[in-house]
């Protein structure tokens, strides 16, 4: 018979990694929402950087993504 070595277990369960990837995706979406709004000419002022999407929605999306990733790290994979 073949001898089996020590079995390696992952630190997290499969569901933890799925939730973690979702959280990273939400964070990336928040940073994408935050981008843009600048002016091509540095001498021209653009008020577009102060709209709702860049000031409220994008940072809230990033914080929600961080919350999801923290949940994925703290979730116990052995509980149902």
N, C-alpha and C positions, 0 to 999 in steps of 0.2 A: 504494500500500500504506500501511497505517496504521502509524505508528511506535509501538513499544511503549516505555513509560517504564521506569525501573528497577523490577524486580520486588521486591516487599516480601516478605521471609520472616519467619515467626514465630520468636521466640526459641527456643521449645520445639516438639517434635513433638506430634501428636495424643495419643499414648500418655502423654506427660508430663502433659498437662492432665487426662487421665482419672485418672491415679494421684494427681495433686494434689487433684482433687475428692474422691477416695476418702479421702485423708488428712484433708482438712478435715471431711468427714463423720464420720470416726472421732473427731476432736478434739471436734466438737460433741456426739457421743454421750457422750464422757467428761464433758463439762460438764453434760449433762443427768443423767447418773448421779450426779454430785456434788451436785445440787440437792436441796432438801427436808430433812426431818429436824428441823426446828425446832419450837418450841412456839408455839402461838397466844398464850399468856399469858406475858409476859416474866418473871413471878415464879415460874413452874414450870420446873424443870430437866428437860430431855428427854435421855435417854441414846441416842436414836436417831441422833444425829450421829456416833457413834463405831462404827457397824456396819461390816462388811466392805466393803459396796458403796461407801461414801463414803471410807473410809480407804485401802483397797488397790486395789479394782477400778477406780474412776474415775480416779485419778491415773495408774495403769498404762496405761489406755486412752488418756489424753491424750498420754502420752509415746510410745506406739506410733504415734499419729496424727502427732506431730511427726517421728518417724523416717520414716514413709511420705512425708511432704511433703519432707523433706530428700532422700530417695531420688529423688523425682520431679524435684527441681531438679537433682540431680547426674547423673541418667541421661542418657547421650549418645543423642540421638534418631537419629543417623546410623548407629549400630551396630544390627545385627539382634537 
